[in-house]
């Protein structure tokens, strides 16, 4: 049996895409529920790690976006992890306010496959 751990480097840096971004999953630190997927650039990640206030990169506005700055639905960083390939971040967050989604729902993931299409499923 091969020792898998011997193939794992002790350090790894984020692998930014061609636009200098990395996909970032926000997960509720208490429940484990996936809240949203957003993008970060190096500045957003640096600000998030330094301040504990989760900040993303808005691809539509081409600017930093502190989650909840206008809505009040903020996220506080609990922990951050980089995946094994270095190309995805996972943030465990404390979500404040109505929820993570701009629709007012707790999570951005509420469409489910049913009868050959993706259907809105109301919160249980």
C-alpha positions as CSV (number, residue, x, y, z in Angstrom):
1,X,0.0,0.0,0.0
2,X,1.3,3.4,-1.0
3,X,1.6,6.1,1.7
4,X,-0.8,8.8,0.2
5,X,0.3,11.4,2.7
6,X,3.8,11.4,1.3
7,X,2.5,12.7,-2.0
8,X,0.8,15.7,-0.4
9,X,2.9,18.9,-0.3
10,X,3.1,20.7,3.0
11,X,2.2,24.1,1.4
12,X,0.0,25.1,-1.5
13,X,-0.9,28.4,-3.0
14,X,-4.2,29.3,-4.6
15,X,-4.4,28.7,-8.4
16,X,-6.0,31.8,-9.8
17,X,-7.8,31.4,-13.1
18,X,-7.1,33.6,-16.2
19,X,-9.0,36.5,-14.7
20,X,-7.1,36.2,-11.4
21,X,-10.1,34.7,-9.6
22,X,-10.8,31.5,-7.6
23,X,-14.2,30.0,-7.0
24,X,-15.2,30.2,-3.4
25,X,-17.8,28.1,-1.6
26,X,-19.4,29.6,1.5
27,X,-20.7,27.0,4.0
28,X,-22.6,27.6,7.3
29,X,-20.1,26.8,10.0
30,X,-22.8,25.6,12.3
31,X,-25.0,23.5,10.0
32,X,-22.6,22.6,7.2
33,X,-25.2,23.8,4.6
34,X,-23.7,25.2,1.4
35,X,-24.8,28.8,1.2
36,X,-23.4,30.2,-2.0
37,X,-20.6,30.1,-4.5
38,X,-18.8,33.4,-5.3
39,X,-15.4,34.5,-6.6
40,X,-12.4,36.0,-4.9
41,X,-9.3,37.6,-6.2
42,X,-6.1,38.0,-4.1
43,X,-7.2,41.3,-2.6
44,X,-10.6,39.9,-1.6
45,X,-8.9,36.9,0.0
46,X,-6.3,39.0,1.8
47,X,-9.0,41.4,3.2
48,X,-11.2,38.4,4.3
49,X,-8.3,36.7,6.1
50,X,-7.1,40.0,7.7
51,X,-10.5,41.4,8.8
52,X,-12.7,38.3,9.3
53,X,-15.4,40.1,7.1
54,X,-16.0,38.0,4.0
55,X,-15.3,40.0,0.9
56,X,-15.7,38.6,-2.6
57,X,-14.9,39.9,-6.1
58,X,-18.0,41.0,-8.1
59,X,-17.6,39.9,-11.7
60,X,-20.5,42.1,-12.8
61,X,-19.3,45.2,-11.1
62,X,-15.6,44.4,-11.4
63,X,-15.0,45.5,-7.8
64,X,-14.6,44.1,-4.3
65,X,-17.9,43.2,-2.7
66,X,-18.1,42.9,1.1
67,X,-20.9,40.4,1.6
68,X,-23.9,42.2,3.2
69,X,-22.5,45.7,2.9
70,X,-25.9,47.0,1.6
71,X,-28.3,44.2,2.6
72,X,-27.0,43.6,6.1
73,X,-26.7,39.9,5.4
74,X,-23.1,39.7,6.3
75,X,-20.7,36.8,6.7
76,X,-18.0,36.5,9.3
77,X,-15.1,34.1,8.6
78,X,-14.8,31.1,10.8
79,X,-12.2,29.2,8.8
80,X,-10.8,29.0,5.3
81,X,-9.5,25.9,3.4
82,X,-7.9,25.4,0.0
83,X,-8.8,22.2,-1.8
84,X,-6.2,19.6,-2.7
85,X,-5.7,21.0,-6.2
86,X,-5.5,24.6,-5.0
87,X,-8.2,25.8,-7.3
88,X,-11.2,26.2,-5.0
89,X,-11.6,27.8,-1.6
90,X,-14.0,26.7,1.1
91,X,-15.0,29.3,3.7
92,X,-16.9,28.3,6.8
93,X,-18.9,31.4,7.8
94,X,-21.2,32.7,10.4
95,X,-24.1,34.1,8.3
96,X,-26.0,37.1,9.7
97,X,-29.3,38.5,8.5
98,X,-32.0,36.9,6.3
99,X,-29.6,34.6,4.4
100,X,-26.8,34.4,1.9
101,X,-28.8,34.6,-1.3
102,X,-29.7,38.0,-2.9
103,X,-33.3,36.6,-3.2
104,X,-33.6,36.6,0.6
105,X,-33.4,32.8,1.0
106,X,-30.9,31.3,3.3
107,X,-29.0,29.5,0.5
108,X,-28.6,30.1,-3.2
109,X,-29.3,26.5,-4.0
110,X,-33.0,25.9,-4.2
111,X,-33.7,24.6,-7.7
112,X,-34.0,20.8,-8.0
113,X,-34.4,18.5,-10.9
114,X,-38.0,17.3,-11.3
115,X,-40.0,16.1,-14.3
116,X,-37.2,16.9,-16.7
117,X,-36.5,20.5,-15.6
118,X,-35.1,22.5,-12.7
119,X,-38.0,23.4,-10.3
120,X,-38.0,25.9,-7.5
121,X,-38.4,24.1,-4.2
122,X,-39.6,26.2,-1.4
123,X,-37.9,26.0,1.9
124,X,-39.0,23.0,4.0
